[in-house]
Each structure stands twice: as structure tokens, then as C-alpha cells.
């Protein structure tokens, strides 16, 4: 089942244009005259944010040039050195992602980013500082994620091999007012989930 829920975000800034070549061509021409959109895909590890986020990016990229994809795992490598996995270090790292996204959007780039970044302070900063911000929350119960265990992360945490895992030994600061909620229970394929999201965002 794909279950979408629209929560009150900054609806006056939400683009309701149809996703078509003409609309996206106009956006490309005017990319230096307005702020880009940041599509912030968030969710716990294994929720599907990277898969759905990358498919969403590909669909946008097929129609326009001024769009970039950022993945949290890759960004961690980019900003590696002083960032561990404690809650405070994770939050500081997430703020780097936010500032990078804002910088790119300020240059007219649409940004699709897939990241856990489960912190109220980070999402609040995004809404206050990113002119066009869309938050997409992929919601999956922790027990389902543990059963999936796609990266082996949860089983390692249960065995005590790793710690500071959000949802297990680190409290989840679940998004309070995302623009879109996807209950990603695995019934539909990632492509179907992505298409449903596009249909909602660009009716």
C-alpha cells in the first residue's frame, strides 16, 4: 500500500505545476532568477529513501539540467574526519548537508537529498532558511526495518557490535510536519512509489 499524507508545511511555496517539458524548460531558463527547490527525503536506515530519492532525481533529470542528487552516505565521506556517530556529531553533520543544499538551491539548482538526519533542529532550520523546501518522510515501523535489515546494520546493533543506531539505542525525532509522508510497507515497487509521489507533487 502506498499511503500518502500531506501535512501543513510551507504550502505557499509548494510548486503545483504539472511535471512536463514546458514547465521544466521554463524552470531551466529561469534558474538564475529564482531559488531552486530542495527535496529532502528522510527516514530511518532501510526505509527506502535512497532508492526512491534517486528514482525521483532521475525523473527530474530526464526533463531538466539544473538538478543534483545528494546521498547521505556519500556526503558522510565528503565531510569525513571530525564526524562520528554520536547524536551530536550526527546533528552537526546533518547541518552541513542543510547548508550545502541551501547553497546549491541559492544558485538555482534543484536539490534531491536522501538522508536520515532525524533531528527537529535540522528540519526547523531547513524550513526557516531554505526558500523552497519540500520534506518527504519515508515512514516504516522499526520492527519492519529490523526484519528487512538490508545493510545488516540492525542485526549488528542487536549483537552489540555497533551502537548509536537511530531507532534502536538512539531516540527517533520523527518529523512533525513533513510535506509528504510515504508509508513504505513494501507492497509497491520503488518505481510505483516514486510515480505516486510525482503524481501528488505535480498533479
C-alpha positions as CSV (number, residue, x, y, z in Angstrom):
1,X,0.0,0.0,0.0
2,X,1.2,3.5,-0.8
3,X,-0.2,5.8,1.9
4,X,0.4,9.5,1.3
5,X,-0.3,12.2,3.8
6,X,0.1,15.9,3.2
7,X,1.0,17.8,6.3
8,X,1.0,21.6,6.7
9,X,4.4,22.8,5.7
10,X,5.0,26.0,3.7
11,X,2.3,25.4,1.2
12,X,2.6,28.9,-0.3
13,X,6.0,27.8,-1.6
14,X,5.0,24.4,-2.9
15,X,5.1,24.1,-6.6
16,X,1.9,22.6,-8.0
17,X,3.0,22.7,-11.7
18,X,2.5,19.7,-13.8
19,X,5.7,17.8,-14.4
20,X,6.0,18.4,-18.1
21,X,8.7,19.5,-20.5
22,X,7.4,23.0,-21.0
23,X,7.2,23.7,-17.2
24,X,10.7,22.3,-16.6
25,X,12.2,24.1,-19.6
26,X,10.9,27.3,-18.2
27,X,12.4,26.5,-14.8
28,X,15.8,25.8,-16.5
29,X,15.7,29.1,-18.4
30,X,14.9,31.0,-15.2
31,X,17.2,29.0,-12.9
32,X,19.4,32.0,-12.1
33,X,16.4,34.2,-11.4
34,X,14.9,32.2,-8.6
35,X,15.7,29.8,-5.8
36,X,15.9,26.1,-6.6
37,X,13.8,23.6,-4.7
38,X,15.3,21.3,-2.0
39,X,13.5,17.9,-1.9
40,X,14.6,16.5,1.5
41,X,14.0,12.7,1.6
42,X,14.3,11.5,5.2
43,X,13.7,8.2,7.1
44,X,15.4,5.6,9.1
45,X,18.1,3.3,7.7
46,X,16.5,0.9,5.3
47,X,13.3,2.9,4.8
48,X,13.9,3.3,1.1
49,X,14.8,7.0,0.9
50,X,18.0,6.4,-1.2
51,X,16.2,4.2,-3.7
52,X,13.1,6.4,-4.0
53,X,15.1,9.6,-3.9
54,X,17.4,8.5,-6.7
55,X,14.5,7.5,-8.9
56,X,12.8,10.8,-8.2
57,X,16.0,12.6,-9.2
58,X,16.3,10.6,-12.4
59,X,12.8,11.5,-13.4
60,X,13.5,15.2,-12.8
61,X,16.9,14.9,-14.5
62,X,15.3,13.5,-17.6
63,X,13.4,16.8,-18.1
64,X,15.9,19.4,-16.8
65,X,19.5,20.0,-16.2
66,X,19.6,22.1,-13.1
67,X,19.1,19.3,-10.6
68,X,21.6,17.5,-8.4
69,X,21.4,14.4,-6.2
70,X,23.0,14.1,-2.8
71,X,23.2,10.9,-0.8
72,X,23.8,10.9,2.9
73,X,26.3,8.0,2.9
74,X,28.4,9.7,0.2
75,X,28.2,13.1,1.9
76,X,29.5,11.5,5.1
77,X,32.6,10.5,3.2
78,X,32.9,14.0,1.7
79,X,32.7,15.6,5.2
80,X,34.7,12.8,6.9
81,X,37.3,13.5,9.5
82,X,35.7,15.1,12.5
83,X,32.2,13.5,12.4
84,X,31.5,10.3,14.3
85,X,28.1,8.6,15.1
86,X,27.1,10.2,18.4
87,X,23.8,12.1,18.3
88,X,25.6,15.5,18.5
89,X,28.1,14.5,15.7
90,X,25.2,13.3,13.6
91,X,23.4,16.6,14.1
92,X,26.4,18.7,13.2
93,X,26.9,16.6,10.1
94,X,23.3,17.0,9.1
95,X,23.7,20.8,9.4
96,X,26.5,20.6,6.8
97,X,24.0,18.8,4.5
98,X,21.4,21.5,5.1
99,X,23.8,24.4,4.4
100,X,25.2,22.7,1.2
101,X,21.6,22.2,0.0
102,X,20.8,25.8,0.6
103,X,23.9,27.0,-1.2
104,X,23.0,24.9,-4.3
105,X,19.4,26.0,-4.2
106,X,20.5,29.6,-4.0
107,X,22.3,29.1,-7.4
108,X,19.1,27.9,-9.0
109,X,19.7,24.2,-8.6
110,X,17.0,21.8,-7.6
111,X,18.4,19.5,-4.9
112,X,17.3,16.0,-4.2
113,X,18.9,14.7,-1.0
114,X,18.4,11.4,0.8
115,X,19.5,11.5,4.4
116,X,18.5,10.2,7.8
117,X,19.1,13.5,9.7
118,X,16.3,12.7,12.2
119,X,16.6,16.0,14.2
120,X,13.9,18.5,14.8
121,X,16.5,21.3,14.9
122,X,17.8,20.4,11.5
123,X,14.4,20.3,9.9
124,X,13.4,23.5,11.6
125,X,16.5,25.2,10.2
126,X,15.7,24.0,6.8
127,X,12.2,25.5,6.8
128,X,13.5,28.8,8.2
129,X,16.4,29.1,5.8
130,X,15.6,27.3,2.6
131,X,13.2,29.3,0.5
132,X,11.6,26.4,-1.4
133,X,11.8,23.3,0.8
134,X,9.9,20.0,0.4
135,X,10.2,17.4,3.1
136,X,9.4,13.8,2.2
137,X,9.3,11.3,5.1
138,X,9.5,7.6,4.3
139,X,7.9,6.1,7.3
140,X,8.5,2.4,8.2
141,X,8.0,0.8,11.6
142,X,11.3,-0.1,13.3
143,X,10.3,-3.7,13.6
144,X,9.8,-3.9,9.9
145,X,13.2,-2.3,9.3
146,X,14.8,-4.8,11.7
147,X,13.3,-7.7,9.7
148,X,14.4,-6.2,6.4
149,X,17.9,-5.4,7.7
150,X,19.1,-4.6,4.2
151,X,22.5,-3.4,5.3
152,X,23.0,-5.7,8.2
153,X,23.1,-2.7,10.5
154,X,20.3,-3.6,12.8
155,X,21.5,-7.2,13.3
156,X,24.9,-5.9,14.2
157,X,23.4,-3.5,16.7
158,X,21.4,-6.2,18.3
159,X,24.5,-8.3,18.6
160,X,26.2,-5.4,20.3
161,X,28.8,-4.9,17.5
162,X,27.8,-1.3,16.8
163,X,25.9,1.4,18.8
164,X,24.3,4.8,18.3
165,X,21.8,3.4,15.9
166,X,18.8,5.7,15.4
167,X,15.6,3.8,16.2
168,X,17.3,1.3,18.5
169,X,19.6,2.9,21.1
170,X,19.2,6.5,19.9
171,X,15.8,8.1,20.2
172,X,14.0,8.9,16.9
173,X,12.9,12.6,16.5
174,X,10.2,11.8,14.0
175,X,9.2,14.6,11.6
176,X,6.3,16.5,12.9
177,X,5.1,18.3,9.8
178,X,6.6,16.8,6.6
179,X,5.1,17.9,3.3
180,X,4.6,14.3,2.2
181,X,4.5,11.0,4.2
182,X,5.1,7.7,2.4
183,X,4.2,4.7,4.4
184,X,6.7,2.4,2.6
185,X,5.5,-1.1,3.6
186,X,7.0,-2.9,0.6
187,X,3.7,-3.7,-1.1
188,X,4.6,-1.5,-4.1
189,X,7.8,-1.3,-6.0
190,X,10.1,1.7,-5.7
191,X,9.1,2.8,-9.2
192,X,5.4,2.7,-8.2
193,X,6.1,4.7,-5.0
194,X,8.1,7.3,-7.0
195,X,5.4,7.7,-9.6
196,X,2.8,8.1,-6.9
197,X,4.9,10.8,-5.3
198,X,5.3,12.6,-8.6
199,X,1.6,12.4,-9.2
200,X,0.9,14.0,-5.8
201,X,3.6,16.7,-6.1
202,X,2.9,17.6,-9.8
203,X,-0.8,16.9,-10.3
